[in-house]
Amino acid sequence: MGRILAIDYGTKRTGIAVTDPLQIIATGLTTVRTHDIFDFLQDYFAKETVDVVVIGQAKTLRNEPSENQKFIDIFDKKFRKMFPSYPIVYIDERFTSSIAHQTVLDSGIGKKKRQNKEMIDTISATIILQSYLEQKK
């Protein structure tokens, strides 16, 4: 059984989260500069077995694609071309950044560390992955 990998795609940074090999626990892996995402994925896929890739879909409160969705669609198209054997699942990513910010606040992390946007992106990817795992049950 391979891992499940989740992607919180952004125009500057992309958060990555993965499950354990038994696909039980979602864990934040890293945040990658978006222009390095395909190099990162190529390296990761060479080292780890991945069964499914979960990509966050950017939607508005009206359940319509948000402004960022067009960039996610471009990423998706290139991903499918480079890695055609990986199944993709989409998860609504509304509120993940807000939940991630609140999680960091609630954790008691100091103000300086809370300003680390990379940490928020990784937590957002973890929330997307956890949502997928809960839907899968």
C-alpha positions as CSV (number, residue, x, y, z in Angstrom):
1,M,0.0,0.0,0.0
2,G,1.4,3.4,-1.0
3,R,1.0,6.8,0.5
4,I,-1.6,9.5,-0.4
5,L,-0.1,12.8,-1.3
6,A,-2.0,16.1,-1.0
7,I,-1.2,19.3,-2.8
8,D,-2.3,22.8,-1.7
9,Y,-1.2,24.6,-4.9
10,G,-0.4,28.3,-4.7
11,T,1.1,30.7,-7.2
12,K,4.2,31.3,-5.0
13,R,4.3,28.3,-2.7
14,T,2.8,24.9,-2.7
15,G,2.1,22.9,0.5
16,I,2.6,19.2,0.5
17,A,1.2,16.6,2.9
18,V,1.3,12.8,2.9
19,T,-0.1,9.8,4.7
20,D,1.8,7.0,6.3
21,P,2.1,3.9,4.1
22,L,-1.1,2.5,5.8
23,Q,-3.0,5.6,4.8
24,I,-4.2,6.4,8.3
25,I,-2.4,9.5,9.4
26,A,-2.1,12.8,7.5
27,T,1.2,14.6,8.1
28,G,2.6,17.9,6.7
29,L,5.6,17.2,4.6
30,T,6.9,20.5,3.3
31,T,6.3,23.6,1.3
32,V,7.9,24.0,-2.1
33,R,8.4,27.0,-4.2
34,T,5.8,26.6,-6.9
35,H,8.2,26.9,-9.8
36,D,10.1,23.9,-8.2
37,I,7.0,21.7,-7.7
38,F,7.5,19.3,-10.6
39,D,11.2,18.7,-9.7
40,F,10.1,18.0,-6.1
41,L,7.3,15.6,-7.2
42,Q,9.6,13.7,-9.6
43,D,12.1,13.1,-6.8
44,Y,9.4,12.2,-4.3
45,F,7.7,9.7,-6.7
46,A,11.1,8.1,-7.4
47,K,11.6,7.5,-3.7
48,E,8.1,6.7,-2.4
49,T,5.1,4.7,-3.5
50,V,2.1,7.0,-3.9
51,D,-1.4,5.5,-4.7
52,V,-3.4,8.7,-5.0
53,V,-2.7,12.4,-5.4
54,V,-5.2,14.8,-3.7
55,I,-5.4,18.3,-5.1
56,G,-7.2,21.2,-3.4
57,Q,-9.8,23.0,-5.5
58,A,-10.1,26.7,-5.0
59,K,-13.8,27.7,-4.7
60,T,-15.7,30.8,-3.7
61,L,-18.4,30.8,-1.0
62,R,-20.9,30.4,-3.9
63,N,-19.2,27.1,-4.8
64,E,-17.8,28.6,-8.0
65,P,-14.2,28.4,-9.1
66,S,-12.1,31.1,-7.5
67,E,-9.5,33.3,-9.2
68,N,-6.8,30.9,-8.2
69,Q,-8.5,27.9,-9.8
70,K,-7.2,28.8,-13.3
71,F,-3.7,28.3,-12.0
72,I,-4.6,25.0,-10.4
73,D,-6.1,23.9,-13.7
74,I,-2.8,24.7,-15.5
75,F,-0.9,22.8,-12.8
76,D,-3.3,19.8,-13.1
77,K,-2.9,19.6,-16.9
78,K,0.9,19.6,-16.6
79,F,0.7,17.1,-13.8
80,R,-1.4,14.7,-15.8
81,K,1.0,15.0,-18.7
82,M,4.1,14.3,-16.6
83,F,2.6,11.7,-14.3
84,P,-0.3,10.0,-16.1
85,S,-0.3,6.9,-14.0
86,Y,-1.3,8.7,-10.7
87,P,-5.0,8.9,-10.0
88,I,-6.1,12.4,-8.9
89,V,-8.9,13.3,-6.4
90,Y,-10.1,16.8,-5.9
91,I,-11.1,18.2,-2.5
92,D,-12.7,21.6,-1.8
93,E,-10.0,23.7,-0.1
94,R,-12.3,26.5,1.0
95,F,-11.3,27.7,4.5
96,T,-8.2,25.6,4.7
97,S,-6.0,28.7,5.1
98,S,-8.2,30.1,7.7
99,I,-8.3,26.8,9.6
100,A,-4.5,26.6,9.3
101,H,-4.1,30.1,10.7
102,Q,-6.4,29.3,13.6
103,T,-4.5,26.1,14.2
104,V,-1.2,27.9,14.5
105,L,-2.8,30.5,16.8
106,D,-4.2,27.9,19.0
107,S,-0.9,26.0,19.2
108,G,0.7,28.8,21.1
109,I,3.5,29.4,18.6
110,G,5.2,32.7,18.9
111,K,4.3,35.7,16.7
112,K,7.5,35.5,14.7
113,K,7.0,31.9,13.8
114,R,3.3,32.4,13.1
115,Q,4.3,34.8,10.2
116,N,5.9,31.9,8.4
117,K,3.7,31.4,5.4
118,E,5.3,28.2,4.4
119,M,4.1,26.6,7.7
120,I,0.5,27.7,6.8
121,D,0.8,26.1,3.3
122,T,2.0,22.8,4.8
123,I,-0.8,22.8,7.4
124,S,-3.4,23.7,4.6
125,A,-2.2,20.7,2.6
126,T,-2.5,18.5,5.7
127,I,-6.1,19.7,6.3
128,I,-6.9,18.9,2.6
129,L,-5.5,15.4,3.1
130,Q,-7.3,14.9,6.4
131,S,-10.6,15.9,4.7
132,Y,-10.0,13.3,2.0
133,L,-9.3,10.6,4.6
134,E,-12.5,11.4,6.4
135,Q,-14.5,11.4,3.2
136,K,-13.0,8.0,2.3
137,K,-14.2,6.4,5.5
